[in-house]
Structure formats: structure tokens, C-alpha cells
Amino acid sequence: MHKIRFKGWVTGVVTVLLVLALAAAASIWNRLQNDALEPQEPQPSPAVKAQKTAIRDDGSFKNAESFEGEQIPAAWHTEGGGRLSLSEAHYKHGLQSLLWQWEQGAKLAIRKPQYLEQAGSGKRGGMKLWLYNEKAVDGKATFRLGSEQDMARSDPRYVFEIGLNFTGWRGMWIQFREDGASESYKGDGKAPLEVMDILPPAVAPAGSLFIDVVEFAETIPVTRSTDYQVPYDRKRSNGGIGGTWDRSYFWSGLKPDLPLPDRITPEETRAFETIARRYENWIYGENPDFTQEPLQIRRQALQSFIAKGLQKYEQLGLKRDGNGYITGTPLFSSRSTHGPEFGEDVARAIFLPLVFDFKINGRQESLKKTLDLFDYFHDQGWADGSGLETLDHETNRTNGYFHTVYLMRKELKETGRLERELAAVRWYTNFGKTYAMDTGETTADEVRTKLMYELLYVLALDDGPEKVREMKGLVRWINNALTAAPGFAGTIKEDFMGFHHRGVYMSAYAPQAFHMAALIAYLLHDTPFALSKQTTDNVRGALLTFRIVSNKYDVPVGVSGRFPTKDGIANEIIPAYAYMALAAEPVDREMAGAFMRLWDPKSPYLKQGLFPSADSSDVSYLDTIGGLQLALKLAGMGVPAEQSP
């Protein structure tokens, strides 16, 4: 497929053998992992993106109290009133949870539960738990922990609160010493941790709370998330704003800094309509000609994606009880020790297949399934202000959800769900970041995900002055994100190389970021919200540099980061060159020439690696009918291919 020249024959042979050995080892390891986790399936062509589902309920609950016995665990009881029972109404593991029907003046007492002593002995020890509310309570449950002596003298070692103003499930990770150390504690802390008391909120005389998957652990990950329930989590991290992936709470507190326009102008209204039309044409195509082989291949792949998604939907086992509450397979975040995931197993695999089955195939039953899936997702904890225990890399796993919110905006609005879902989109995408003039580094992960999700959020808003202000703030942030970054920051450098993880990354991260940036530039071009010339020049320069660095489709090992054996990169982002060419008036002939050199429909890199890609299994959702149609449109314009640079 390609040649590599080496100065020394021996060095060349050794290098090739090493690369082949690494590739073979990686292939064998992946096969062993898949054999252990999944039924055997025919292996895809090497150039085709593999699809897999990670179900990780592999004994990870063995240290958790999930209330699956016939009796309430002996360590758990109420004091001073209230009642405990096992319930099948809601659950985060197995088929049961603990229902605490609380009363004022009473408490839930837990005496010497398993692993509490070990959790109290470690510097990073703490607890994980999931709580479910059927009715939101504008108050907080108070947790008090200590030794028996501590608690007998009303001097708890650790005290923290969890807000209960939510419905559905919420997951929390609490590190005792950092998040719950009592400033008034007078003991020496030498006695083992033995007791945990939970006091109900003081704002109501009585109520109920479901509890499940309670884990006391010697180490609570630093990646736990601050949210509306535990706003104090990680308050000592980075000046109180949290870690890289844990800033939703911080950004949610920012307010718009741009002035609110008096009105939305006719030109701005038309611009929103134009951008929305371009996006939907990018998704579905515009009267696509499926006699063209590339589109035919992609349509077949899309229908396969739909069929698999429908099967996976049925496997969730969604059910509604007589009160309208929905249950199904419990879901967890991507960095949880448990599974299945909100992202990889549902957002990537099921949302878009249901939408396409409804919108493309015309199956009305998939409309109801999509709405039920939204309700189930929300009930499982995917909601405004919810940290899901940890949000670490979560938006890298959930592309299908964000696209579905926009594509189903009409149906969501008609059924009273849109406001709820848009609030969740704001939270998980850190939309408040667009309210800051200087947001610091924007990583390739953000560029290849949140730029699109936040654009779709704005487009889903009702036309008006607020929508205009949100759009202007978003465009400002995108322009900032695609500026040549200083130092070790990502994503585009002065020489137009792609940076991530504090180094050059031309085999992953950056190529998808360039692809997404080109798509955004195309969607916004020739409107009042178009990206700045400097930004489009940067994206343009990044793509033109990338086609020089790559040996047509492959990227040299030296700039491949931790993916040295990955084969075929440029072929995956060929549409980006078409988007940038078509974003110019007239067509950018240099970009079009670069596109035409890469556009080889007979190459297996395209026939097996690009055209059959139609699912949302990757970090970004980029392989659409309309995107491929735009590539075919440019290919038919007769622009000659450039000479190899």
C-alpha cells in the first residue's frame, strides 16, 4: 500500500519486524479480550472500525451492599421512628434496593458494616452510593461517621450532606478526609471507623429515599465529580474548580457576559434556518442517489447499525409500572467500576438507531421507544446537575445522545421533555464555558465533541435575543479553541500540527478534531455566525499540513503517540477536505485539489475503511449519508487532483 525508505537495509528489516510484531501482539491481545467478553463473531476487515459493547458486571459488586438478600442486612436499622424495607420499585444492581421511609427526629443507623473500618483507615478512603428519589425534596440528608466512642459523645469524625432536590438516581463518591472531615471533631481519630448515621432533611415531616450499591473503599478516585448534590466534592482541587473532566459544576455557575440584543434580526433568523438545514442535510442527505456505490455501501451499513441498535434496545428490558416509573438495566458512567455504561452501551449504540428507524424507515413504534429511552436515561441519573459519581471522559462516550436531542427536538417539545433534555445538555457540555472571555486550553477531546453538541443546543432553542447571545458566545469560544495554542496546550500549533496529551498526536485525537472543526466551519459559513478568517485559516492549515505529514493515508510512527500501529488515518477524515473546500465562495481549489488526491473510491482504504462507517461507536459521530454526499458533490466538480506534496 505504501513504501518506507530506510538508510540502512538492516535497520529497515529490524524496524519492520518490530512493527509487525507489535501489531500481531496487539491483535492477539484484543482477540483474547474479545473472546473472554463476547460471543464469537466474524472479524471485520482491518480497515473497518470494529464495534464492541463493554458489559462489565464481572464481580465488581462483590464489595458493595446492594440489598439483594431476603432480609435487610443486620447492620442497617432505624432509630427513633421510620421504616426500612426491601423494594423492587427501583434498583441500581440486581432487582432490589433499600427503601427508607423517614420521619423527623429519627435516623438511619448503620453499625459496623463490612469494609467501613478499612475505608476509615486509608488517607483516600471513603464511600460510594446511589440514591433514588420519587419526589424531590428541597433539603439535605446528613451523614455522620465515627467510632462508637465518637458517636456516643456526639462527636462525629466525618460529617457531610447530600442534597435531595432531584428525582431519579444520583451517584456520589465521597472521600472522607477531603470531603467530610468535621472541623469541630475533638477526638484523636485513632479508634476504627464503625458507625454511620444518616439524618433526614429538616424541611419535611416525612418522606422516602431508596438506597443501593453502597460501597466503603480504601481508595476513592480523585476523579469524583462535584455536582448539585455534593457541591463540596473536590473543593481543594485546582482552586476549587475541579479536575479537567470535573468542571460542570464550576461552569454551570457562570452567567452570560455578552449583552442581550434588543431583538433577533431577520438575517439572524434566516442564518439559524440555514445552519439547521445544512446540519439535517449532513445527517440525512439531500435526495441522495443510492445508485452511487459509496452511498449504497453507507446506506447498507446504516441499516445494519439500525438493526443492531433495535436489538440492543430490547436487551435493556425497559418496563413502566402502574405509577409510570420506568426501570431497566442499571447504567453507570464510563469510569465507574461497574457497567453497563450510559455512553458506550446506550448513547452510542441505541439512540441514533431508534431515531433513524423512526425518521428514515418510518417506523412509528421507534418514536415511542426513543421517548422511553430518554425517560430511562433520565431516571438512571443522566440529568442536569448530576455527576454520575464521575464525569471523567463521559462526553467522549455519548455522541448519539446529543445528536438525538436535536433531531427529536420537535417530538421532545410536544411531549414536554425538551426543556429537561436541554438542561442536561447544558450541564454535560459545560456550556457555561462560552460565557468566559478566556477559558484557557481547549483540548482535542472538546473540539471533536462539545463544539457540535453546543451548536446543536443553541439551534434547539426558540428563536429570540437569548438564542443570538448564546450563539455569539459559542462562536467566540470556538474561535478561541481553534487559535494556535501556546506551550503544551492543544489543539492546533503555529506549524499546524495537532497536539494532545502534551505532545504531537497525528494518528488520533487531532485528526478527528480537525474533521469536526471543518464540519463546523461548513455549517456556519456565509452567515452572521461564521467562524473568523483566522480560525478558518488555522483549520485549513491543519488539514493541508496533515496531508503532507501522512503518506497519503498513513501517519508516521514518530507522530502517532500511543497508537504507533494504527493503519489508515487520512482516509477517515477525507470529508473534512470537502467541507473546507465547500465552505468557501467560490470553492477553495487548493483544498479541493488536496481532496481529489485523497479521493480514490476504488481504494480499500475508502471502500472498506470509510464508506461502510455509519455508526456512532467512535468518540465523534462523523460518518453520515449527507457528509459522504458532500464529498461526492465536490468530486463531481472536475477539480484536478494536486500533485503529491
Secondary structure, 3 states (H helix, E strand, C coil): CCCCCCCCHHHHHHHHHHHHHHHHHHHHHHHHHHHHHCCCCCCCCCCCCCCCCCCCCCCCCCCEECCCCCCCCCCEEEECCCEEEEECCCCCCCCCEEEEEEECCCEEEEECCCCHHHHHHCCCCEEEEEEEECCCCCCEEEEEEECHHHHHCCCCCEEEEEECCCCEEEEEEEEHHHHHECCCCCCCCCCCCCEEEEECCCCCCEEEEEEEEEEEECCCCCCCCCCCCCCCCCCCCHHHCCCCCCCHHHHHCCCCCCCCCCCCCHHHHHHHHHHHHHHHHHHHCCCCCCCCHHHHHHHHHHHHHHHHHHHHHHHCCCEECCCCCEECCCCECCCCCCCCECHHHHHCCCHHHHHHHHHCCCCCHHHHHHHHHHHHHHHCCCCCCCCCCCCCCHHHCCHHHHHHHHHCHHHHHHCCCHHHHHHHHHHHCCHHHHHCCCCCCCCHHHHCCHHHHHHHHHHHCCCCHHHHHHHHHHHHHHHHHCCECCCCCCCECCCCCEEECCEECCCCCHHHHHHHHHHHHHHHCCCCCCCCHHHHHHHHHHHHHHHHHCECCECCHHHCCCCCCCCCCHHHHHHHHHHHHHCCCCCCHHHHHHHHHHCCCCCHHHHCCCCCCCCCCCCCCCCCHHHHHHHHHHHCCCCCCCCCC
